[in-house]
């Protein structure tokens, strides 16, 4: 298991504990940013897609805040950039 795969397991654990998503997918997109100044710091680029009851009735900004709060221990040391797609269960 490489470093970013191990990080993804940590991120999944944190998001499961905080938001209890019914769907969670985390993609490592760090390879798309090779040579980028932020990539040099060691933090990765990740895309997160999740569906959780916790997002029901919340704005996009509020949903993103919940994700950032759950992953706060990993920012900026292990996460340099996040793309977040956060859905309530009744959304697709």
Secondary structure, DSSP 8 states (H G I E B T S, - for coil): --HHHHHHHHHHHHHHHHH--SEEEEEE-GGGGTT-GGGGGT-EEEEEEEE-GGGTT--HHHHHHHHHHHHGGGBTTTEEEEEEEEE-TT--
